[in-house]
């Protein structure tokens, strides 16, 4: 082919091929994402666990307020019970021996109940008595009341705490999911099979409601046992068995 003078040869430009990610690069990106997910998942799990712990503490505070309101109209009795001279301290708990409508959750909390009495325990337990970290607890409640407080007639304004203060006496704790109990009796060994010591993890422990209505998150210890039942430990007052 001949060209005229001054005529430039036209070159054919090949279309440029777009360069994509190589397999190695994709694997590196996927690996980085996997590492980030692995780092974030425990943080998210801890955040959810902490949120459930805080919600549980809020529930216990509401329980404390409800118990104080109950005491104001029941001669100062913070721990609900009925008179029974055959029982220690002359009081018997409002728990499994009574129909669901007569147990303490129904008596302490004023909430809508079925028009016709039923045998369904959940109908008489408000959501506030269930810890968010407790899945389908037996008898539709997580929290149990501390029976020695009632046995030793600790009422509003009382100072019968075996040398402890009102901020050192536990009134309610978290039970294990499968336990049907409404009360805990430490001197019967209930602490070791009724209470859940690590509801919120090995490092956190469980939540406890105190007589002065404050809530603490703590792990099991000798101090905890003393706060549950100083009367038996110190050999004073009335044992609950």
KOLMITOR-19352 format. One record per residue (C-alpha): residue in one letter; y negated, z, x. Coordinates in steps of 0.5 Angstrom, whole numbers, plus 500, padded with zeros to 3 digits. Layout:
N
AYZX
...
// end
This chain:
241
X500500500
X493498503
X487502502
X480499502
X475502507
X472509505
X477510500
X480517501
X488518500
X489522494
X494527495
X499530490
X498537489
X504541487
X503546482
X503553485
X509557483
X507564480
X511570484
X514575480
X517582482
X523582486
X529586484
X527591490
X520592487
X523593480
X528598483
X522602487
X518602480
X524604476
X525610481
X518612481
X518613474
X525616474
X522621479
X516623475
X520624468
X524628472
X518632474
X515632467
X521634463
X522641466
X514642465
X515640458
X521644456
X517650459
X511649455
X515648449
X519655450
X512658452
X509656445
X515659441
X514665445
X507666443
X509664436
X514670436
X509675438
X504672432
X510673427
X511680430
X504682430
X504680422
X510684421
X507690424
X501689420
X506689414
X509695416
X502699416
X501696409
X507699407
X506705410
X500706406
X503706400
X510709402
X507716404
X506714411
X513711412
X513706417
X520704417
X523703410
X528707408
X531711402
X533718401
X540720403
X541727405
X548725407
X545721413
X542723419
X535725418
X536725410
X534717410
X538711409
X536704411
X535698407
X539693409
X546690408
X549696404
X543694398
X543687395
X538682398
X532683393
X532691395
X532690403
X526691407
X524684408
X523683401
X520690400
X515690406
X513683405
X510681398
X511673397
X514669392
X521670390
X526667385
X525669378
X532670377
X535675382
X540671387
X545673393
X542668397
X539672403
X534667405
X530667398
X528674400
X526673407
X519670409
X519665415
X515670419
X521674420
X524669424
X523667431
X522660432
X527660438
X532663434
X536657430
X539659423
X540667424
X545671420
X542674414
X535669415
X532674419
X531675427
X527682427
X531689427
X527695426
X528701430
X532706426
X531713431
X523712429
X525713421
X531718423
X526723426
X520722421
X515718425
X510716420
X503714420
X499719424
X505722427
X506724434
X513726434
X515721440
X519726444
X513726449
X512719449
X505716446
X505711440
X504705445
X511707448
X515707442
X518701439
X519699432
X522692432
X526688436
X529681436
X537681435
X542676437
X543670432
X550672429
X548679428
X547681421
X544688422
X537690419
X536696424
X538698431
X541704433
X541705440
X545711441
X551708438
X551702443
X547697439
X542695444
X548692448
X551688442
X545687437
X539686441
X538679444
X535681451
X533674453
X531670447
X525667451
X529666458
X531670464
X525671467
X521673460
X526677456
X524678449
X519681444
X518688442
X513691437
X511698438
X509703433
X501702435
X502695432
X502691439
X507687442
X510686449
X514681452
X519684457
X526684460
X531690459
X530696463
X531704463
X524704461
X526699455
X532704453
X527710453
X522707449
X527705444
X530712443
X527718447
X530723442
X537722444
X535721452
X531727452
X536731448
X531733442
X530731435
X535728431
X540723433
X541717429
X549717428
// end
